[in-house]
């Protein structure tokens, strides 16, 4: 039996009938066409499916769509708003914080939450905060450099 889910994604409210076992990542990708939320492992190990759920970074492969009923979700597509890039997206671009790009949406969403919690996070705190996200290209140095740069811009 399907359940009705009311969800606000990237500022737009919508209603969906979902199976109780449907994961949030599948609702976003398959039902809503938001393919920036990548699915890398289905076991919550890689972090490529990370989205903001009511302002908190979560791995969307660990959240049932029915659990997001009444919630606000921000995906990589909705992070910037307007025509320009979000400062974190711009920092990743400027500092070569992406290689193949598969992990990038999850890294960026997680990095935004890190700086939302602690705008002056140290490099060590950033590394610790990103531990749940895997970059298979091993671009960690430039990813951390990007987050540090975004934090520096925010404090200017």
C-alpha positions as CSV (number, residue, x, y, z in Angstrom):
1,X,0.0,0.0,0.0
2,X,1.4,3.4,-1.0
3,X,1.7,6.4,1.3
4,X,1.2,10.0,0.4
5,X,4.3,12.2,1.0
6,X,4.2,16.0,1.1
7,X,7.8,17.3,0.6
8,X,9.4,20.6,-0.2
9,X,12.5,20.1,-2.5
10,X,14.6,23.1,-3.4
11,X,11.8,25.4,-2.4
12,X,9.0,23.7,-4.4
13,X,6.4,21.7,-2.5
14,X,5.0,18.5,-4.1
15,X,3.1,15.4,-3.2
16,X,4.0,11.9,-4.1
17,X,2.5,8.5,-3.6
18,X,5.4,6.2,-2.6
19,X,5.9,2.6,-1.5
20,X,6.8,2.4,2.2
21,X,10.2,1.0,1.4
22,X,11.2,3.7,-1.2
23,X,14.4,5.5,-0.3
24,X,14.6,9.3,-0.4
25,X,17.4,9.1,-3.0
26,X,15.1,7.2,-5.3
27,X,12.3,9.6,-4.8
28,X,14.6,12.5,-5.7
29,X,16.3,10.8,-8.7
30,X,13.6,8.6,-10.2
31,X,10.3,10.4,-9.4
32,X,11.6,14.0,-9.4
33,X,14.4,13.8,-11.9
34,X,17.0,15.4,-9.6
35,X,19.9,13.3,-10.7
36,X,22.6,15.4,-9.0
37,X,21.9,13.2,-6.0
38,X,24.2,10.3,-6.9
39,X,23.8,6.8,-5.6
40,X,27.2,5.2,-5.2
41,X,26.8,2.3,-2.8
42,X,23.3,1.9,-1.3
43,X,24.9,1.2,2.0
44,X,25.6,4.7,3.4
45,X,29.3,4.3,3.0
46,X,30.2,6.7,0.2
47,X,28.1,9.9,0.9
48,X,27.5,10.7,-2.8
49,X,23.7,10.8,-2.1
50,X,24.0,13.4,0.7
51,X,21.3,16.1,0.7
52,X,20.1,18.6,3.3
53,X,17.0,17.4,5.2
54,X,15.6,20.3,7.3
55,X,19.0,21.9,7.2
56,X,21.0,18.8,8.2
57,X,23.2,16.9,5.8
58,X,22.0,13.3,5.6
59,X,22.7,10.4,3.3
60,X,19.5,10.0,1.4
61,X,20.1,6.3,0.9
62,X,19.5,5.9,4.7
63,X,16.2,7.8,4.8
64,X,12.9,6.4,3.7
65,X,10.8,8.8,1.6
66,X,8.0,8.5,4.1
67,X,10.4,9.8,6.8
68,X,10.8,13.0,4.8
69,X,7.0,13.7,4.8
70,X,6.6,17.3,5.7
71,X,10.3,18.0,5.5
72,X,12.4,20.4,3.4
73,X,15.1,18.9,1.2
74,X,17.9,20.8,-0.5
75,X,19.8,19.0,-3.2
76,X,22.8,20.1,-5.1
77,X,20.5,21.5,-7.8
78,X,18.8,23.8,-5.3
79,X,21.8,24.8,-3.3
80,X,22.7,28.0,-5.3
81,X,19.4,29.6,-6.0
82,X,19.3,32.3,-8.7
83,X,21.8,32.4,-11.6
84,X,25.1,32.1,-9.8
85,X,26.8,29.3,-7.9
86,X,26.7,28.8,-4.2
87,X,29.9,30.0,-2.6
88,X,30.9,26.4,-1.8
89,X,30.2,25.4,-5.4
90,X,32.3,28.3,-6.6
91,X,35.2,27.4,-4.2
92,X,35.2,23.8,-5.6
93,X,35.4,25.2,-9.1
94,X,38.1,27.7,-8.3
95,X,40.2,25.2,-6.3
96,X,39.8,22.1,-8.5
97,X,37.9,20.4,-5.7
98,X,36.4,18.0,-8.2
99,X,37.8,15.4,-10.5
100,X,35.3,12.9,-12.0
101,X,32.5,14.8,-10.1
102,X,30.6,11.8,-8.8
103,X,31.3,12.5,-5.1
104,X,31.1,16.3,-5.6
105,X,27.4,16.9,-4.8
106,X,27.7,15.0,-1.5
107,X,31.0,16.6,-0.6
108,X,29.6,20.1,-1.3
109,X,26.4,19.5,0.7
110,X,28.4,18.1,3.6
111,X,30.9,20.9,3.4
112,X,28.1,23.5,3.6
113,X,26.8,21.9,6.7
114,X,30.3,21.9,8.3
115,X,30.7,25.6,7.7
116,X,27.1,26.3,8.7
117,X,27.9,24.7,12.1
118,X,31.4,26.3,12.4
119,X,32.2,29.0,9.9
120,X,35.9,29.1,11.0
121,X,36.4,25.3,11.0
122,X,40.1,24.3,10.9
123,X,41.5,22.0,8.2
124,X,41.4,19.2,10.7
125,X,37.8,19.8,11.6
126,X,36.9,19.9,7.9
127,X,38.7,16.6,7.3
128,X,36.9,15.0,10.2
129,X,33.6,16.4,9.0
130,X,34.1,14.9,5.5
131,X,35.0,11.5,6.8
132,X,31.7,10.0,5.7
133,X,32.2,11.0,2.1
134,X,34.5,9.0,-0.2
135,X,36.3,10.4,-3.2
136,X,37.4,7.5,-5.4
137,X,39.7,9.8,-7.4
138,X,41.5,10.8,-4.1
139,X,41.0,14.5,-4.6
140,X,40.9,15.1,-0.9
141,X,43.6,17.8,-0.8
142,X,41.8,20.0,-3.3
143,X,38.4,19.3,-1.7
144,X,39.7,20.4,1.7
145,X,41.4,23.4,0.1
146,X,38.0,24.3,-1.5
147,X,36.2,24.1,1.8
148,X,38.8,26.2,3.5
149,X,38.6,28.8,0.7
150,X,34.8,28.9,1.0
151,X,35.1,29.5,4.8
152,X,37.7,32.2,4.2
153,X,35.3,34.0,1.8
154,X,32.4,33.8,4.3
155,X,34.5,35.5,6.9
156,X,35.6,38.3,4.6
